[in-house]
Amino acid sequence: MSDKKPDWMVEVFITLKPSVLDPQGSTVQQALNSMGYENLTDVRLGKYFQLTFRGSLARPQVEKQVQQMCDKLLANPVIERYEFKVPPDPGSRRVSGRA
């Protein structure tokens, strides 16, 4: 039997700050409005990352490394903000409504 711990699966969401114009989002909104979705008032586009870390790391180590990665490379702090989700335990998967 293996002593290998399950990996951490971290989700990172990066979006433009509210004060930054999102021309791509506006284009998508206009297209959706023209398709009959008149109640849609705003669309903001962003980036999504799934990062997998070794299960041998402690949760605080994972959180610290993800924050450093976002600050140094994944997000532009001038125009973007980020949030990430680390599951409570390695191997846990967040339940999602995605198709």
Buried (B, 14 or more C-beta within 10 A) or exposed (E): EEEEEEBBBBBBBBBBEEEEEBEEBBEBBEEBBEEEEEEEEEBBEBEEBEBEBEBEBEBEEBBEBBEEBBEEEBBEEEEBBBEBEBBEEBEEEEEEEEE
